[in-house]
Amino acid sequence: MKYKFEIFDNDLWNEILISINQQKMRSLMTMFGVFWGIFMLILLVGCGFGFDNGIIGQLTSLESNTVFLFPNNTTEPYQGYDRDRIWMFNSDDVRSLTGKMTGRVDELMTVNADDGIEVRYNAISSTNGLIGITPEYMKVVPQRVVEGRYINQLDVEQHRKVCLLGSQVAKVLFGDDSPLMKRVTVAGVIHTVVGVIKRTNDNIALGGNPTESVILPITTEQDVMNRRGEYNFLSITNLPQYPIENDENLIVNTIKERHHIAPTDDNALDVFSLKAALSSFLGLELGLTILIWIIGIGTLAAGLIGITNIMIVTIKERTQEIGIRRALGAMPSKIIQQIMMESLTLTLTAGIAGIVAGVWCLYAIDIFMSGGDGSSMTLIEHPMITIIPTISALVILVIGGLLAGYYPTKRALKVKAIEALREE
């Protein structure tokens, strides 16, 4: 008579629980190996996904067809000018670049920045950074308007004496009170506060940290600092069909020629390409993903190998028991079923526990890295594990657990019952 497989056989499960209970330490060791393997896989894959959401996600959300330009002191004498000369971008540079790149430029942004500027409200004062901007600044340095409004084009065109306060500056000057439409003194000039802002990307800055700065329309800032027509920083964004890297040499040569900088003086002008940075991070992401899966799968495989080894030892020790059961008429299929179900029970229980622990750990990392409100960008943002790798890992564990019980038992059943009874 052929044995019928019954998963809800009470006698079968009683035997399984008794067997596991008799070998508590070995069962716990088996389960820990499986638990640790799937826990590490969930944790590593989830953190890899969080890395994609973090720096990679924030960079891809920006306009990558952009270069940033920063002036430095010259390091070589040229055309009668000494080295260590201080220079700045100016309005003629903007007009020259716009003319030479007609039809290709989507946006050319200018920024000014200064440190150590006194900001005062009544008897309270604070020393902060000062940033002069155009409305496009928000596209380059992601910010959130906490209260009020942002700088607009009319503010720039009309040289309005308005300002934005970083949230930390507003806290120092006004405490919990609203600063909107209050008048503050910036570098000795009175301005009206029209908004409060907070930077939302801690890894991207241009001219300083907006959260800790006072921001003016760039024309107003030039008036206050007496630097009309001069800029600390430039950024140029091309239209999507015109790769910015094709124009980098033109941009650099134009700037150097206009400011009498030696063509070989590479230190006098810093050029940062967002596309190049993104390419580097994408390469890092690919390498990290491969490494994560190698380590994760290796850890999971080590857990399965541990199960197999322990089951081999367990079956070896139970050879006499198997011989007695066969001598009493137990069918080989039922013996195999019990051993496989023991292995599967340990594997599945530890696997589910590892998945739950891994998901909770990712949740804790998410809260810790984001500060609980997700307002700032971090290296790892919203780590999580999708259903496909989770189910795949669990299926691998189930199959591995079944095989770990099946093959040692199958080998033990090949031993004749009388020889099995003689095993010690």
C-alpha positions as CSV (number, residue, x, y, z in Angstrom):
1,M,0.0,0.0,0.0
2,K,1.4,3.4,-1.0
3,Y,1.9,5.9,1.8
4,K,-0.3,9.0,1.5
5,F,1.3,12.4,2.4
6,E,-0.7,14.2,5.0
7,I,0.6,17.6,6.2
8,F,-2.0,17.9,8.9
9,D,-1.3,14.6,10.5
10,N,-1.3,15.2,14.3
11,D,0.8,12.2,15.1
12,L,3.4,13.4,12.5
13,W,3.7,16.8,14.1
14,N,3.8,15.4,17.6
15,E,6.8,13.3,16.6
16,I,8.5,16.3,14.9
17,L,8.0,18.5,18.0
18,I,9.3,15.8,20.3
19,S,12.4,15.3,18.1
20,I,13.1,19.0,18.0
21,N,12.6,19.4,21.7
22,Q,15.0,16.5,22.4
23,Q,17.8,18.4,20.4
24,K,17.2,22.0,21.5
25,M,20.7,23.2,21.2
26,R,21.3,21.7,17.8
27,S,17.9,23.0,16.6
28,L,18.7,26.5,17.8
29,M,22.1,26.5,16.1
30,T,20.4,25.3,12.9
31,M,17.8,28.0,13.1
32,F,20.3,30.8,13.9
33,G,22.4,30.0,10.8
34,V,19.3,30.3,8.6
35,F,18.0,33.4,10.5
36,W,21.3,35.2,10.1
37,G,21.6,34.3,6.4
38,I,18.3,35.7,5.4
39,F,18.5,38.6,7.9
40,M,21.7,39.8,6.3
41,L,20.4,39.4,2.8
42,I,17.3,41.5,3.6
43,L,19.4,44.1,5.3
44,L,22.0,44.4,2.6
45,V,19.5,44.5,-0.3
46,G,17.3,47.0,1.6
47,C,20.2,49.3,2.3
48,G,21.3,49.0,-1.4
49,F,17.8,50.1,-2.4
50,G,18.1,53.0,0.2
51,F,21.4,54.0,-1.4
52,D,19.6,54.3,-4.7
53,N,17.0,56.5,-3.1
54,G,19.6,58.6,-1.3
55,I,22.4,60.3,-3.2
56,I,21.6,58.6,-6.5
57,G,17.9,59.5,-6.3
58,Q,18.6,63.1,-5.4
59,L,21.3,63.5,-8.2
60,T,19.0,62.0,-10.8
61,S,16.2,64.4,-9.8
62,L,18.5,67.4,-10.7
63,E,19.3,68.7,-14.1
64,S,22.4,66.6,-15.0
65,N,23.2,68.6,-18.2
66,T,24.8,71.2,-16.0
67,V,28.3,72.5,-15.2
68,F,29.3,74.6,-12.2
69,L,32.1,77.2,-12.3
70,F,34.1,78.5,-9.4
71,P,36.9,81.1,-9.6
72,N,40.2,80.6,-7.7
73,N,43.4,82.6,-7.4
74,T,45.6,82.3,-10.5
75,T,48.7,80.1,-10.0
76,E,50.7,81.2,-13.1
77,P,51.8,84.6,-14.4
78,Y,50.3,85.5,-17.8
79,Q,50.2,88.5,-20.1
80,G,51.9,90.8,-17.6
81,Y,49.7,89.7,-14.7
82,D,51.3,88.1,-11.6
83,R,50.2,84.8,-10.1
84,D,47.9,84.7,-7.0
85,R,45.6,87.2,-8.7
86,I,42.1,87.4,-7.3
87,W,39.4,87.5,-10.0
88,M,35.6,87.1,-10.3
89,F,33.0,86.4,-13.0
90,N,31.2,89.4,-14.3
91,S,28.2,90.4,-16.4
92,D,30.3,90.5,-19.6
93,D,31.2,86.8,-19.0
94,V,27.5,86.0,-18.9
95,R,26.8,87.9,-22.1
96,S,29.8,86.4,-23.9
97,L,28.9,82.8,-23.0
98,T,25.3,83.4,-23.8
99,G,26.2,84.7,-27.2
100,K,28.7,81.9,-28.1
101,M,26.2,79.2,-27.0
102,T,23.1,80.7,-28.5
103,G,20.4,78.1,-29.0
104,R,22.0,75.6,-26.7
105,V,21.8,77.2,-23.3
106,D,18.7,76.4,-21.3
107,E,19.7,78.4,-18.2
108,L,22.7,80.4,-17.0
109,M,22.5,81.1,-13.3
110,T,24.7,83.5,-11.2
111,V,25.3,83.3,-7.5
112,N,27.1,85.4,-4.9
113,A,28.1,84.4,-1.4
114,D,29.8,86.0,1.6
115,D,30.6,84.8,5.1
116,G,30.5,86.6,8.5
117,I,27.6,89.0,7.7
118,E,25.8,90.6,10.7
119,V,22.0,90.2,10.7
120,R,20.1,92.2,13.3
121,Y,16.6,92.4,14.6
122,N,16.1,95.0,17.3
123,A,18.6,94.1,20.0
124,I,19.2,90.5,18.7
125,S,22.0,89.9,16.2
126,S,23.6,86.9,14.5
127,T,26.5,86.4,12.2
128,N,25.7,84.3,9.1
129,G,26.4,83.6,5.5
130,L,24.9,85.9,2.9
131,I,23.8,84.5,-0.5
132,G,22.7,86.5,-3.5
133,I,20.5,84.5,-5.9
134,T,18.0,84.4,-8.8
135,P,14.8,82.4,-8.6
136,E,16.6,79.5,-10.4
137,Y,18.7,78.8,-7.3
138,M,16.0,76.6,-5.9
139,K,16.4,74.2,-8.9
140,V,20.1,73.7,-8.2
141,V,20.0,73.7,-4.3
142,P,16.7,72.0,-3.4
143,Q,14.9,73.9,-0.6
144,R,11.6,74.1,1.0
145,V,9.7,77.3,1.8
146,V,8.7,76.9,5.4
147,E,6.8,80.2,5.6
148,G,6.0,83.0,3.2
149,R,7.4,83.0,-0.4
150,Y,10.6,82.7,-2.4
151,I,12.6,85.3,-4.3
152,N,11.0,86.1,-7.6
153,Q,12.1,87.7,-10.8
154,L,10.6,91.1,-10.0
155,D,12.7,91.1,-6.8
156,V,15.8,90.8,-8.9
157,E,14.8,93.2,-11.6
158,Q,13.7,96.0,-9.2
159,H,16.6,95.5,-6.7
160,R,14.0,95.0,-3.9
161,K,15.2,95.2,-0.4
162,V,13.6,91.9,0.6
163,C,15.2,88.8,2.1
164,L,14.7,85.1,3.0
165,L,15.9,83.8,6.3
166,G,17.2,80.3,6.8
167,S,15.1,78.5,9.4
168,Q,18.0,78.4,11.9
169,V,18.6,82.2,11.4
170,A,14.9,82.9,11.9
171,K,14.9,80.8,15.1
172,V,17.8,82.8,16.5
173,L,16.3,86.2,15.7
174,F,12.6,85.6,16.3
175,G,12.3,82.4,18.4
176,D,8.8,81.0,17.8
177,D,7.4,84.2,16.4
178,S,6.8,84.6,12.7
179,P,9.4,86.8,10.9
180,L,7.2,87.5,7.9
181,M,7.1,91.2,6.9
182,K,9.4,92.1,9.8
183,R,12.4,94.4,9.1
184,V,15.9,93.1,9.7
185,T,19.2,94.8,9.1
186,V,21.6,92.9,6.8
187,A,25.2,94.3,6.6
188,G,23.8,97.6,7.8
189,V,20.9,97.8,5.3
190,I,17.3,97.3,6.3
191,H,15.4,94.5,4.4
192,T,11.9,93.0,4.8
193,V,11.6,89.3,5.5
194,V,9.3,87.7,2.9
195,G,10.0,84.0,3.6
196,V,11.7,81.3,5.6
197,I,13.5,78.4,3.9
198,K,15.1,75.1,4.8
199,R,17.5,73.2,2.6
200,T,16.2,69.7,1.8
201,N,19.4,68.2,0.4
202,D,22.4,68.2,2.8
203,N,24.8,67.0,0.1
204,I,24.3,69.7,-2.5
205,A,25.3,73.3,-1.8
206,L,26.2,76.4,-3.9
207,G,27.5,79.4,-2.0
208,G,26.6,78.0,1.5
209,N,23.9,76.4,3.5
210,P,20.6,78.2,2.9
211,T,19.3,76.9,6.3
212,E,22.0,78.9,8.1
213,S,22.1,81.9,5.7
214,V,20.3,85.1,4.7
215,I,19.3,85.2,1.1
216,L,18.8,88.3,-1.0
217,P,18.0,88.9,-4.7
218,I,21.4,88.9,-6.4
219,T,21.0,92.5,-7.6
220,T,20.2,93.7,-4.1
221,E,23.2,91.7,-2.7
222,Q,25.4,93.4,-5.2
223,D,24.2,96.8,-4.1
224,V,24.7,95.9,-0.4
225,M,28.2,94.5,-1.0
226,N,29.2,97.1,-3.6
227,R,30.1,94.5,-6.3
228,R,27.8,95.4,-9.1
229,G,28.1,93.1,-12.1
230,E,30.3,90.6,-10.3
231,Y,29.6,87.0,-9.3
232,N,31.2,84.3,-7.2
233,F,29.7,81.3,-9.0
234,L,28.2,80.4,-12.4
235,S,26.1,77.4,-13.5
236,I,25.2,76.7,-17.1
237,T,22.6,74.2,-18.1
238,N,22.2,73.2,-21.7
239,L,19.1,72.0,-23.5
240,P,18.7,68.2,-23.3
241,Q,19.7,67.7,-27.0
242,Y,23.1,69.5,-26.4
243,P,25.4,67.6,-24.0
244,I,27.1,70.1,-21.8
245,E,30.4,68.2,-21.9
246,N,30.7,69.2,-25.6
247,D,30.8,72.8,-24.5
248,E,33.1,72.6,-21.5
249,N,36.2,73.5,-23.4
250,L,34.5,76.5,-25.0
251,I,33.2,77.7,-21.6
252,V,36.6,77.3,-20.0
253,N,38.6,78.9,-22.8
254,T,36.2,81.8,-23.0
255,I,36.5,82.6,-19.3
256,K,40.2,82.3,-19.3
257,E,40.7,84.5,-22.3
258,R,38.4,87.2,-20.9
259,H,40.2,87.3,-17.6
260,H,43.8,86.9,-18.9
261,I,44.4,83.5,-17.3
262,A,47.0,81.2,-18.7
263,P,45.5,78.3,-20.7
264,T,47.6,75.8,-18.7
265,D,46.4,77.3,-15.3
266,D,43.9,74.6,-14.5
267,N,43.7,75.6,-10.8
268,A,42.4,79.1,-11.5
269,L,39.0,77.8,-12.6
270,D,37.2,74.9,-11.1
271,V,34.6,73.1,-13.3
272,F,32.2,70.6,-11.8
273,S,30.1,68.5,-14.1
274,L,26.9,67.1,-12.5
275,K,26.7,64.5,-15.3
276,A,30.2,63.3,-14.5
277,A,29.4,63.1,-10.8
278,L,26.2,61.1,-11.6
279,S,28.2,58.7,-13.8
280,S,30.7,58.1,-11.0
281,F,27.9,57.4,-8.5
282,L,26.1,55.1,-11.0
283,G,29.3,53.1,-11.4
284,L,29.6,52.9,-7.6
285,E,26.0,51.9,-7.3
286,L,26.5,49.0,-9.8
287,G,29.6,47.7,-8.0
288,L,27.9,48.1,-4.6
289,T,24.8,46.2,-5.9
290,I,27.0,43.3,-7.2
291,L,28.9,43.2,-3.9
292,I,25.7,43.2,-1.9
293,W,24.2,40.3,-3.8
294,I,27.5,38.3,-3.6
295,I,27.7,38.8,0.2
296,G,23.9,38.3,0.7
297,I,23.7,35.1,-1.3
298,G,27.0,33.8,0.2
299,T,25.6,34.4,3.7
300,L,22.3,32.6,2.8
301,A,24.3,29.8,1.2
302,A,26.4,29.4,4.3
303,G,23.2,29.1,6.4
304,L,21.9,26.4,4.0
305,I,25.2,24.5,4.2
306,G,25.0,24.7,7.9
307,I,21.6,23.1,7.9
308,T,22.8,20.4,5.6
309,N,25.8,19.6,7.8
310,I,23.7,19.5,10.9
311,M,21.1,17.3,9.3
312,I,23.8,14.9,8.1
313,V,25.1,14.6,11.7
314,T,21.5,14.3,13.1
315,I,20.5,11.5,10.7
316,K,23.8,9.7,11.4
317,E,23.0,9.8,15.1
318,R,19.4,8.6,14.4
319,T,20.4,5.7,12.2
320,Q,19.5,3.2,14.9
321,E,16.2,5.0,15.5
322,I,15.5,4.7,11.8
323,G,16.4,1.0,11.9
324,I,14.0,0.4,14.8
325,R,11.1,2.2,13.0
326,R,11.7,0.2,9.9
327,A,11.8,-3.1,11.9
328,L,8.5,-2.1,13.4
329,G,7.0,-1.7,9.9
330,A,7.3,2.1,9.3
331,M,7.3,2.9,5.6
332,P,10.4,4.6,4.2
333,S,8.3,7.4,2.8
334,K,6.9,8.2,6.2
335,I,10.3,8.3,7.7
336,I,11.5,10.6,4.9
337,Q,8.5,12.8,5.4
338,Q,9.1,13.3,9.1
339,I,12.8,14.2,8.7
340,M,12.1,16.5,5.8
341,M,9.3,18.2,7.8
342,E,11.6,18.6,10.8
343,S,14.2,20.3,8.5
344,L,11.5,22.4,6.8
345,T,10.0,23.5,10.1
346,L,13.3,24.7,11.5
347,T,14.2,26.4,8.2
348,L,10.9,28.1,7.6
349,T,10.5,29.3,11.2
350,A,14.1,30.8,11.2
351,G,13.6,32.2,7.7
352,I,10.4,34.1,8.5
353,A,11.9,35.4,11.7
354,G,14.9,36.6,9.7
355,I,12.7,38.4,7.2
356,V,10.6,40.1,10.0
357,A,13.8,41.1,11.9
358,G,15.4,42.5,8.6
359,V,12.3,44.5,7.7
360,W,12.1,46.0,11.2
361,C,15.8,46.8,11.1
362,L,15.4,48.6,7.8
363,Y,12.5,50.6,9.3
364,A,14.7,51.6,12.2
365,I,17.5,52.7,9.9
366,D,15.0,54.7,7.8
367,I,13.9,56.6,10.9
368,F,17.4,57.1,12.2
369,M,18.9,58.3,8.9
370,S,16.0,60.6,8.0
371,G,15.5,62.0,11.5
372,G,11.9,60.7,11.4
373,D,10.5,63.3,9.0
374,G,12.4,62.6,5.7
375,S,13.2,66.3,5.3
376,S,16.9,65.9,4.7
377,M,18.7,63.8,2.2
378,T,21.0,61.1,3.5
379,L,23.4,58.6,2.1
380,I,20.7,56.0,2.6
381,E,17.1,57.1,2.3
382,H,14.0,54.9,2.7
383,P,15.7,51.5,2.7
384,M,13.3,48.8,1.9
385,I,13.0,45.3,0.4
386,T,10.6,44.4,-2.4
387,I,8.4,41.3,-2.4
388,I,10.3,39.5,-5.2
389,P,13.7,39.1,-3.5
390,T,12.0,38.3,-0.2
391,I,9.8,35.5,-1.7
392,S,12.8,34.3,-3.7
393,A,15.0,34.0,-0.6
394,L,12.2,32.2,1.2
395,V,11.6,29.7,-1.6
396,I,15.4,29.0,-1.7
397,L,15.3,28.3,2.0
398,V,12.3,26.0,1.7
399,I,13.9,24.0,-1.1
400,G,17.2,24.0,0.7
401,G,15.5,22.9,3.9
402,L,13.7,20.0,2.1
403,L,16.8,18.8,0.4
404,A,18.8,19.1,3.6
405,G,16.4,16.6,5.2
406,Y,15.8,14.4,2.1
407,Y,19.3,13.3,1.0
408,P,20.8,12.3,4.4
409,T,17.6,10.4,5.2
410,K,17.6,8.7,1.8
411,R,21.1,7.6,2.3
412,A,20.3,6.3,5.8
413,L,17.4,4.3,4.4
414,K,19.7,2.4,2.1
415,V,21.3,0.8,5.1
416,K,19.6,-2.5,5.9
417,A,17.4,-2.5,9.0
418,I,19.5,-5.1,10.8
419,E,22.7,-3.1,10.2
420,A,21.0,0.1,11.3
421,L,20.1,-1.6,14.6
422,R,23.7,-2.3,15.2
423,E,24.7,1.4,14.8
424,E,26.0,3.0,17.9
